[in-house]
Amino acid sequence: MQTTNVKEEAYHLLEKLPENATWDDLMYKIYVRQAIEAGLEDSKAGRTIDVKDVRAKFGLSK
């Protein structure tokens, strides 16, 4: 994934929050952003599991 300026990206997250946002709101946005970026990196590196395999492992129907 392309290296980004974390400070700049944090400003973008802040700008999108409503004026009455809480610290928890901000922390949630940061967490979601970080989780998405980590997932994209895993996908690019081939660290994924097919949905069929996950369903079979947990005994879930298709």
C-alpha positions in Angstrom: 0.0 0.0 0.0 1.2 3.5 -0.7 2.8 5.3 2.2 0.5 8.1 3.4 1.1 11.0 5.6 -0.7 9.9 8.8 -1.0 13.5 10.1 -2.7 14.6 6.9 -5.0 11.6 7.0 -5.9 12.3 10.6 -6.9 15.8 9.6 -9.2 14.4 7.0 -10.9 12.1 9.6 -11.3 15.1 11.9 -12.9 17.3 9.2 -15.5 14.6 8.5 -16.6 14.4 12.2 -19.6 16.4 13.4 -19.0 19.3 15.7 -20.4 17.4 18.7 -18.2 14.3 18.1 -16.6 12.7 21.1 -13.2 11.2 21.7 -14.8 7.8 21.3 -16.1 8.8 17.9 -12.6 9.9 16.8 -11.0 6.7 18.2 -13.6 4.6 16.4 -12.9 6.3 13.1 -9.1 5.7 13.6 -9.7 2.1 14.5 -11.9 1.4 11.4 -9.4 3.2 9.1 -6.5 1.1 10.6 -8.4 -2.1 10.3 -9.3 -1.5 6.7 -5.7 -0.7 5.8 -4.5 -3.8 7.5 -7.1 -5.9 5.7 -6.0 -4.5 2.3 -2.4 -5.2 3.1 -3.3 -8.8 4.1 -5.2 -9.2 0.9 -2.4 -7.9 -1.3 0.1 -10.2 0.5 -2.2 -13.2 -0.1 -3.0 -13.7 3.6 -6.7 -14.5 3.1 -9.0 -17.5 3.5 -11.8 -18.4 1.1 -15.3 -17.8 2.5 -16.2 -21.4 1.8 -13.3 -22.6 4.0 -14.3 -20.3 6.9 -17.9 -21.5 6.6 -16.8 -25.1 6.7 -14.6 -24.5 9.6 -17.4 -23.1 11.7 -20.1 -25.4 10.4 -22.1 -22.6 8.7 -24.4 -23.1 5.7 -23.6 -21.6 2.3 
